[in-house]
Amino acid sequence: MTAGIQSALLLMVPILPLATAGGLALAGLFARSGDGRLRRWPGWVALASSAFSLGILLLLWGREIEVSGEWLGVSGLAVTVALESTELTYFLAVLVASISTLVILYSIKYMETEAGVIRFFAELALFVGAMLALVLAGSWIVLFSAWEFVGLASFLLIGFWYREAASRRAAQRAFLMTRVADMGLLLAWLHVTMRLHTSRIDAFLGSLGTPAFTEAELLILALLFLLAVVGKSAQLPLTAWLPAAMAGPTPVSALIHSATMVAAGVFLLLRLFPLYEASPWALTLVLWLGLAGAVVAAIVATGQNDLKRLLAWSTISQLGEMVFAIGLGAPLAGAYHLATHSVFKSTLFLTAGAVDHGAGTRDLSQLGGLRRSMPLTAAVFGLAALALAGVPPLSGFWSEDLIVAAAAAKHPALGLVSVGLVLLAGLYIGRAGVATFLGTRRSPPPQEGAGPKDPGGSMMLAMLLGGAAAALTGLLLHPAVEGLLPFAKESGAGAAWRIAAGIAGLVGLLAAWLLVRSKGTASLFEPLPRLLERALEAVPELGMRTAEASSFPLPRFEAALDGGAQAARGLVLALTGGAQRSEAFLDGVALAGVRAVEGVTELTERTESRVFGRGGDRAAELLSLAGARLRPAQTGRVYLYTLGLFLWTFGTAVVSLLFWR
Amino acid sequence: MAVPLTAYLVVAALLFAIGVYAVIAQRSAVMILMGIEVLLNAIGLNLIAFWRFVNPGDYSAQIFAIIIITVGAVEMGIGLAIMLLLYRNRSSVQVDDYAELRG
């Protein structure tokens, strides 16, 4: 392959889904929602584009490629647009493309009865293209615009059922909260571009060893980037939007709100890891922020009764673990966990969607006993849940093992906390699994015949693929992961920690099983999860309240102005009363004067009406006639005025051209 | 593969024509606003094309283009706000419904 072909192929990776999104959006203008056969084609088109992107990426295996061009060059400042495929970006791009393909495959069946499938798949393709551009970005401007585009796609897809008020509110909340955080990214990259006069990311990473930036500057930059990470990855304190985002369709939750977009924050940390290495304070903050987020979200997850919200809190907790791992200085563990988590969590969401479709509810207190009626779904869920709980040899074990090892190497207490996190993960996912699939159905009571069924078609296929991937990713990746990523393996702690991590998940699962059997779906730590959840929900509320409160003095100010105006009016009225009386007297005097004048006037009038009057009347008649004739020209139609304007301009131009020389 | 100046000008002229058509023929105020946006972009394209082919050393044309884009965004913001208020009062965005000044 020549360099030109390689660059063209790399360019096509994000452009293909983006173009598909545009095409679908155009098609949506003309298509009418029709019968079932017609409804499926948008899904197949989106699937094809995503699969093609994946295929192209696989063609480019093991090559370092870079495409860049100058978009705007003002003297001394080069704004470049660049895509680059290095070890890290390639790894993430393949991950994003494969999960997108899987989820789109699932959505074809999942969405077939919904109205607005074309819109759905257009937005999904927009997301896939933007996400691929985000991970492959080689310049800040591409990174930032892609970052905003995935936010936009997330907003549109959360609000897919925009006729429901809850969806709209959730979409707005997600958009606003991530936008607040995006300010950090914007300020940081603008500052870097201003200082280095180039928008290349590798130029920034290369300048870290040189005295281009002072230490304080680096710290501020690291904190600003961290703000963006916190918003996108729903870390403390900006967590509340992610559980609310579950108002969107389930495939969206699987793709955007568990596997890819929320992982973009972690990806940014990985991409800029040299920056955090250069400012240890920021790295310490990353560590504690990640740890706190992981623990709090895991505790909240143990008390959730909505299956999807439980998975959302679990996602926040797992993302916290990745951030924690990066804060420990073990980016390999973070990146590895990012990959395995994407696979098993999106699979969990896919099965949650199947449960929702099959049983008609996601409420744990109503589900139960689905193992018998949906055996395949239960099996896939079980595999992915075991992977989440870090049971060997499924995928989660390998990456959680690395995190625990890195934490224990840092400090035994941190090691203990991370083992505790694995235990909590086992506990909440075990509770979800046992309450959904084991026992008997709680409500409505089980009936003969018309029970829930395993989904068919593309949904089942995607779930089986996801389950297989959740089981095998760790095993397949483990020997190769060091070669695939640009990070070195940490010298981990001893085997005892690894065994503890492996067992902790099983203990959690067992505890969950016993718990659900004895206490039903009541939570273990009540009321702690509920309190924490409410506290985190209060963060955006607080922002909104502050905005409202700051606008509150306005009405009072207006009322004061009103009162002033009323008083002034009263004063004027009183004054007028006095003036009226004095006027009456003056009137009498004036009347006499008037009488005298009237006599004169009458004389004049007679002359006027005979001589000038008639002439004036004629003129007036003429004018009013002309007015009546001209009036229809004012049609009140905007386009006629505009047309007139354009014609007049055109005419003036023609005339001036003719007579200019 | 060099694209000649004429090509840019033709595209800009086409854009301009599309914009004029949208402004004249559309009845929905939102579409008219979109037409105006297309007009602005046509002008921006012309500016940039002339800059690139006539005086590429001088960057003021880029600044002009960026100012046009900014003004366009602001104009869109204000225009849409006005439309929203009109819609609240009349529950219609069809410009034909606003014909108070008809003779």
Contacts between the chains, C-beta under 8 A, distances in Angstrom:
chain1	res1	chain2	res2	distance
A	72	B	62	6.7
A	74	B	59	5.0
A	74	B	62	6.6
A	75	B	59	6.5
A	630	B	103	7.6
A	631	B	103	3.3
A	632	B	103	5.8
A	633	B	103	6.8
A	634	B	101	6.1
A	634	B	102	6.1
A	634	B	103	3.8
A	635	B	99	7.8
A	635	B	102	6.2
A	635	B	103	7.5
A	636	B	98	7.8
A	636	B	99	3.2
A	636	B	100	7.2
A	636	B	101	5.5
A	636	B	102	3.1
A	636	B	103	7.7
A	637	B	95	7.9
A	637	B	96	6.4
A	637	B	99	7.0
A	638	B	32	7.3
A	638	B	95	4.3
A	638	B	96	7.6
A	638	B	98	7.7
A	639	B	23	7.6
A	639	B	24	4.8
A	639	B	25	6.7
A	639	B	26	7.9
A	639	B	27	7.8
A	639	B	95	7.7
A	642	B	23	5.2
A	642	B	24	5.3
A	643	B	24	5.2
A	646	B	20	5.9
A	646	B	24	7.3
